[in-house]
Amino acid sequence: VTFEEAIEHGGSLHYYYTTKFPLLDEQGNVEAVGGISLDITERKQVEAALLESERARLELNAQQQMVELKQGFMNLLSHQLRTPLTVIRSSKDMLLRYAGRMPPERRLEHLNNIEDQVQYMLKLMDDLLVIGRAQAGRLDCNPAPLDLIAFCRTLLEQMQLTDDSSHQFIFQVDEPIPVANADRYLLQHIVSNLLSNAVKYSPTGSGVHFSVSAEGADAILQISDQGIGITMVERMAAVL
């Protein structure tokens, strides 16, 4: 029988690689047990040091990746905010300079542009707040009974109102769907972002498909679009 064992000597652990075997008498009966032990304490210490070094390296890499992720997100947020601010300023300037000569429908168009961009910026701020809370470990989840069908249908209708009939929306429900137990705020944030991305990255006139189904005690929400998707190389890069 071969095994590793730890034995305490002088207040510290020593590790041994031990092989034990039976000692037989002349009749073939077990008379005693013999054994050979090899002190592998130093090897164990080296292994522990290597594991600790690898753990520290992985932790450092994770921290560096988090810093890069935060920097990339801030750059993206800055870029995303620049566009609506430019639209708001442009519409404001047009109204200040030419409002008296504009037809009413043109003035209304500029006002609607301003309102749309303000709502877009508020959504970006909500996204930033959720991400910040998640990274700080303070993202609360407060599940409560939720009519999932009515909830999803309302979100889809809201998206349709902002899409100006640029896409075809298809809503499919596989009955029956039980009442869900979910956090309305977090689920709205997730589904709204998925729908928004589906619309944003799909060609004009293409379809956005939203289905709700149940599998046992789980509800399954699926959103598909006709966008270019993510290449296999990009998927592998995200995983690595």
Secondary structure, DSSP 8 states (H G I E B T S, - for coil): -EEEEEEEETTEEEEEEEEEEEEE-TTS-EEEEEEEEEE-HHHHHHHHHHHHHHHHHHHHHHHHHHHHHHHHHHHHHHHHHHHHHHHHHHHHHHHHHHGGGS-HHHHHHHHHHHHHHHHHHHHHHHHHHHHHHHHTT------EEE-HHHHHHHHHHHHHHHHTT-SEEEEEE-S----EEE-HHHHHHHHHHHHHHHHHTS-TT-EEEEEEEEETTEEEEEEE--S----HHHHHHHH-
